[in-house]
Amino acid sequence: MTVARSVKLANEAWEALHRAQATIAMELTEADIWGDLLPREYGVLHALSNAPRGLRISELRDDALLITQPGMSRLVIRLEARGLVVREDDPDDARACRIRLTPAGVEAQRQVGTAVARHVAEAMTRALGPADLAVLRDLTTGLLASAQREGAARAGGRAGERAGSGTEDAGNSNTTNTTQTTQKIKKRSTR
């Protein structure tokens, strides 16, 4: 494949991925599934639901919520005022605190999460079957891992150095998975 064709194809794939994600995200945002939560508030509750020890505000920001540190602080204050989250001292760092779900926060996340999961499944299965969804998951997981490695390298490689030799193995595994997935797609498209 020529460089020009590769650049064109990469950009077409990115545009399609971006438009599909943005369209489905807008559909979700407009859906009547959020109860009394805003989508970003649910995003915080969802991130915390996977963190039994809680998360620092900076870790919440890293969870792909695309919000500034002051914006995240205000969001946490609103959730705390509603009794959905609580701040606790961080046992590992006396200068920091961890945000954790309260029982009411767990319940709100479960209720809205069930509706969100159902809506996501409906949106994703309109055009994709189980095999296609698995391929999409594998491809996007590989893209994400690659982008995270690149980001760590740009940040001075400190993240890669801390991870040690496991980083290279994970990269090779993702490349192998992506290559195998691409081969499956090619086989399916030639049928």
C-alpha positions as CSV (number, residue, x, y, z in Angstrom):
1,M,0.0,0.0,0.0
2,T,1.4,3.4,-0.9
3,V,1.9,6.0,1.7
4,A,-0.8,8.3,0.2
5,R,-3.3,5.4,0.2
6,S,-2.3,4.5,3.7
7,V,-2.8,8.1,4.9
8,K,-6.1,8.4,3.1
9,L,-7.4,5.0,4.5
10,A,-6.2,5.9,8.0
11,N,-8.1,9.2,7.9
12,E,-11.2,7.6,6.5
13,A,-11.2,5.0,9.2
14,W,-10.6,7.7,11.9
15,E,-13.4,9.8,10.5
16,A,-15.9,6.9,10.4
17,L,-14.9,5.8,14.0
18,H,-15.2,9.4,15.3
19,R,-18.6,10.0,13.6
20,A,-20.0,6.7,14.8
21,Q,-18.9,7.4,18.4
22,A,-20.1,11.0,18.4
23,T,-23.5,10.1,16.8
24,I,-24.1,7.3,19.3
25,A,-22.9,9.4,22.2
26,M,-25.3,12.2,21.2
27,E,-28.1,9.6,20.9
28,L,-27.3,8.4,24.5
29,T,-27.1,12.0,25.8
30,E,-30.5,12.8,24.4
31,A,-32.1,9.5,25.6
32,D,-34.5,9.6,28.5
33,I,-32.3,7.2,30.6
34,W,-30.4,9.5,33.0
35,G,-32.9,9.9,35.8
36,D,-31.9,13.0,37.7
37,L,-28.2,12.6,36.7
38,L,-26.4,14.4,33.9
39,P,-24.4,12.2,31.6
40,R,-21.1,13.5,33.1
41,E,-22.3,12.9,36.6
42,Y,-23.1,9.3,35.6
43,G,-19.6,9.1,34.1
44,V,-18.1,9.8,37.5
45,L,-20.4,7.3,39.2
46,H,-19.5,4.7,36.6
47,A,-15.8,5.3,37.0
48,L,-16.1,5.0,40.8
49,S,-18.2,1.8,40.6
50,N,-15.1,0.1,39.3
51,A,-12.8,1.4,42.1
52,P,-13.7,-0.1,45.5
53,R,-10.9,2.0,47.1
54,G,-12.2,5.2,45.4
55,L,-10.3,7.5,43.1
56,R,-8.5,10.8,43.4
57,I,-9.9,13.6,41.4
58,S,-6.9,13.4,39.0
59,E,-7.7,9.7,38.4
60,L,-11.3,10.6,37.7
61,R,-10.1,13.1,35.1
62,D,-7.9,10.4,33.5
63,D,-10.9,8.2,33.1
64,A,-11.7,9.8,29.7
65,L,-14.2,12.2,31.1
66,L,-12.6,15.1,29.2
67,I,-13.1,17.7,31.9
68,T,-10.7,20.2,33.5
69,Q,-9.5,19.7,37.1
70,P,-11.6,22.6,38.4
71,G,-14.6,21.3,36.5
72,M,-14.2,17.9,38.0
73,S,-13.9,19.4,41.4
74,R,-17.2,21.2,41.0
75,L,-18.8,18.1,39.7
76,V,-17.6,16.1,42.7
77,I,-18.9,18.8,45.0
78,R,-22.4,18.6,43.4
79,L,-22.4,14.8,43.7
80,E,-21.2,15.0,47.3
81,A,-24.0,17.5,48.2
82,R,-26.5,15.1,46.8
83,G,-25.1,12.3,48.9
84,L,-23.9,10.2,46.0
85,V,-20.2,10.4,46.7
86,V,-18.0,11.0,49.8
87,R,-14.5,12.3,50.1
88,E,-12.1,10.3,52.4
89,D,-8.5,10.8,53.3
90,D,-6.1,8.9,51.0
91,P,-4.3,6.4,53.2
92,D,-1.3,6.5,50.8
93,D,-1.0,10.3,50.6
94,A,-2.0,12.6,53.5
95,R,-2.2,15.5,51.1
96,A,-4.9,13.9,48.9
97,C,-8.4,12.5,49.2
98,R,-10.2,9.7,47.5
99,I,-13.7,9.9,46.2
100,R,-15.9,6.9,46.8
101,L,-19.5,6.0,46.1
102,T,-22.0,6.1,48.9
103,P,-24.8,3.5,49.1
104,A,-27.1,6.0,47.4
105,G,-24.4,6.5,44.7
106,V,-24.1,2.8,44.2
107,E,-27.9,2.5,43.7
108,A,-28.0,5.5,41.3
109,Q,-25.2,4.1,39.2
110,R,-26.8,0.7,39.1
111,Q,-30.2,2.1,38.0
112,V,-28.9,4.4,35.4
113,G,-26.2,2.0,34.4
114,T,-28.7,-0.7,33.5
115,A,-30.6,1.7,31.3
116,V,-27.4,3.0,29.7
117,A,-26.2,-0.6,29.0
118,R,-29.5,-1.5,27.4
119,H,-29.4,1.6,25.2
120,V,-25.8,1.1,24.2
121,A,-26.6,-2.6,23.3
122,E,-29.5,-1.5,21.1
123,A,-27.4,1.2,19.3
124,M,-24.4,-1.1,18.8
125,T,-26.4,-4.1,17.6
126,R,-28.5,-2.3,15.0
127,A,-25.7,-2.8,12.4
128,L,-23.3,-5.2,14.1
129,G,-23.6,-8.8,15.1
130,P,-21.6,-10.5,17.9
131,A,-18.6,-11.3,15.7
132,D,-18.4,-7.8,14.4
133,L,-18.7,-6.4,17.9
134,A,-15.8,-8.6,19.0
135,V,-13.7,-7.4,16.1
136,L,-14.6,-3.7,16.9
137,R,-13.7,-4.2,20.5
138,D,-10.4,-5.8,19.7
139,L,-9.5,-3.1,17.1
140,T,-10.4,-0.2,19.4
141,T,-8.7,-1.8,22.4
142,G,-5.5,-2.1,20.2
143,L,-5.8,1.6,19.1
144,L,-6.3,2.7,22.7
145,A,-3.3,0.7,24.0
146,S,-1.1,2.1,21.2
147,A,-2.2,5.7,21.9
148,Q,-1.6,5.2,25.6
149,R,1.9,3.9,25.0
150,E,2.6,6.8,22.6
151,G,1.3,9.2,25.2
152,A,3.6,7.7,27.9
153,A,6.6,7.9,25.5
154,R,5.9,11.6,24.8
155,A,5.7,12.2,28.5
156,G,9.3,11.1,28.8
157,G,8.7,7.4,28.9
158,R,8.3,7.4,32.7
159,A,5.2,5.3,32.5
160,G,6.9,2.7,30.3
161,E,10.0,2.6,32.6
162,R,7.8,2.0,35.7
163,A,5.9,-0.8,33.9
164,G,9.1,-2.6,33.0
165,S,9.3,-5.3,30.4
166,G,5.6,-6.1,30.6
167,T,5.0,-3.0,28.3
168,E,6.7,-4.6,25.4
169,D,4.8,-7.8,25.8
170,A,1.5,-6.1,26.0
171,G,2.3,-4.1,22.9
172,N,3.2,-7.3,21.0
173,S,0.1,-9.0,22.2
174,N,-2.1,-6.1,21.0
175,T,-0.3,-6.0,17.7
176,T,-0.8,-9.8,17.3
177,N,-4.5,-9.4,18.3
178,T,-5.0,-6.6,15.8
179,T,-3.3,-8.5,13.0
180,Q,-5.4,-11.6,13.7
181,T,-8.6,-9.4,13.8
182,T,-7.6,-7.7,10.5
183,Q,-7.1,-11.1,8.9
184,K,-10.6,-12.2,10.1
185,I,-12.1,-9.1,8.6
186,K,-10.3,-9.7,5.2
187,K,-11.6,-13.3,5.2
188,R,-15.1,-12.3,5.9
189,S,-15.1,-9.5,3.3
190,T,-13.9,-11.9,0.5
191,R,-16.7,-14.3,1.1
